[in-house]
Amino acid sequence: MITVTPKAAETIKSIVKDAKKDDPIRVFFAGYSCSGPAYMMAFDKKKDDDVEIPVDGFKLIYEKDLEGDLKEAVVDSVDTPDGPGVVVRVKSSGPSACSSCAGCH
């Protein structure tokens, strides 16, 4: 099951409030990077076969097919030059997993 850190939850709640959205937030597979599979998030409507995770102030959803891939995923906060944000980290990715390829730069 996806874990949301407290700081990420606060960031997401702020985004939900600013966007004035009631839709849940979908975690979805966005492709592969040099550190493995990449996942992103976006507001979306819940489908019948989605897994739903209630978090204080919002709901995360994802396709049931991704359950195995996301079982140890963590939604964490990040600070960027553009301000605070969130990232989905899965067990196979992280700072130490990046190779020396120049594809991400």
C-alpha positions as CSV (number, residue, x, y, z in Angstrom):
1,M,0.0,0.0,0.0
2,I,1.2,3.5,-0.7
3,T,2.4,5.5,2.3
4,V,2.1,9.3,2.3
5,T,4.5,11.2,4.6
6,P,3.0,13.8,6.8
7,K,4.8,16.6,5.0
8,A,3.6,15.3,1.6
9,A,0.0,15.1,2.9
10,E,0.2,18.7,3.9
11,T,1.5,19.7,0.5
12,I,-1.2,17.7,-1.3
13,K,-3.9,19.1,0.9
14,S,-2.7,22.6,0.0
15,I,-2.8,21.7,-3.7
16,V,-6.3,20.2,-3.4
17,K,-7.5,23.4,-1.6
18,D,-5.9,25.7,-4.2
19,A,-7.3,23.7,-7.1
20,K,-10.8,23.6,-5.5
21,K,-11.1,20.0,-6.7
22,D,-13.2,17.1,-5.2
23,D,-11.7,14.5,-7.4
24,P,-9.3,11.9,-6.0
25,I,-5.6,12.0,-7.0
26,R,-4.5,9.2,-9.3
27,V,-1.1,7.6,-9.1
28,F,-0.2,6.3,-12.5
29,F,2.7,4.7,-14.3
30,A,4.5,7.4,-16.4
31,G,7.2,5.4,-18.1
32,Y,10.8,4.4,-17.3
33,S,13.7,6.6,-16.3
34,C,17.3,5.6,-15.7
35,S,16.4,4.8,-12.1
36,G,13.5,2.5,-13.0
37,P,9.7,3.0,-13.3
38,A,8.4,6.5,-12.8
39,Y,5.0,7.3,-11.3
40,M,3.1,10.6,-11.4
41,M,-0.1,12.0,-9.9
42,A,-3.0,13.9,-11.3
43,F,-6.6,14.6,-10.4
44,D,-8.9,12.0,-11.9
45,K,-12.3,10.2,-11.6
46,K,-12.4,6.9,-9.8
47,K,-13.1,3.8,-11.9
48,D,-14.7,0.6,-10.7
49,D,-11.5,-1.4,-10.6
50,D,-9.4,1.3,-8.9
51,V,-7.8,0.9,-5.4
52,E,-8.7,3.8,-3.2
53,I,-6.6,5.0,-0.2
54,P,-8.2,7.6,2.0
55,V,-5.7,10.1,3.4
56,D,-6.6,12.9,5.8
57,G,-8.1,15.5,3.4
58,F,-7.9,13.7,0.1
59,K,-8.0,10.3,-1.6
60,L,-5.4,8.5,-3.7
61,I,-6.4,6.1,-6.4
62,Y,-4.6,3.8,-8.7
63,E,-5.3,0.9,-11.1
64,K,-5.5,-2.5,-9.4
65,D,-2.9,-3.8,-11.8
66,L,-0.3,-1.5,-10.2
67,E,-0.9,-2.9,-6.7
68,G,2.2,-5.0,-6.7
69,D,4.4,-2.3,-8.0
70,L,3.1,0.3,-5.5
71,K,3.0,-1.9,-2.4
72,E,6.1,-0.2,-0.9
73,A,5.7,3.2,-2.6
74,V,6.1,6.4,-0.6
75,V,4.6,9.7,-1.6
76,D,7.2,12.2,-0.2
77,S,7.6,16.0,-0.3
78,V,10.4,17.7,-2.2
79,D,11.6,21.2,-2.3
80,T,12.3,22.6,-5.8
81,P,13.3,26.0,-7.2
82,D,9.6,26.4,-8.1
83,G,8.4,25.6,-4.6
84,P,7.2,22.6,-2.7
85,G,6.0,19.5,-4.5
86,V,5.6,15.7,-4.1
87,V,7.2,12.7,-5.6
88,V,6.2,9.0,-5.7
89,R,9.2,6.8,-4.8
90,V,9.1,3.1,-5.4
91,K,11.5,0.5,-4.0
92,S,13.4,0.2,-7.2
93,S,14.1,3.9,-7.6
94,G,15.8,6.5,-5.6
95,P,18.9,8.6,-5.6
96,S,21.3,5.7,-5.4
97,A,19.6,3.8,-8.3
98,C,20.5,6.3,-11.0
99,S,23.1,5.2,-13.5
100,S,25.7,7.3,-15.2
101,C,23.7,7.8,-18.4
102,A,23.0,11.4,-19.5
103,G,19.4,10.8,-20.4
104,C,17.8,12.7,-17.5
105,H,19.9,15.9,-17.7
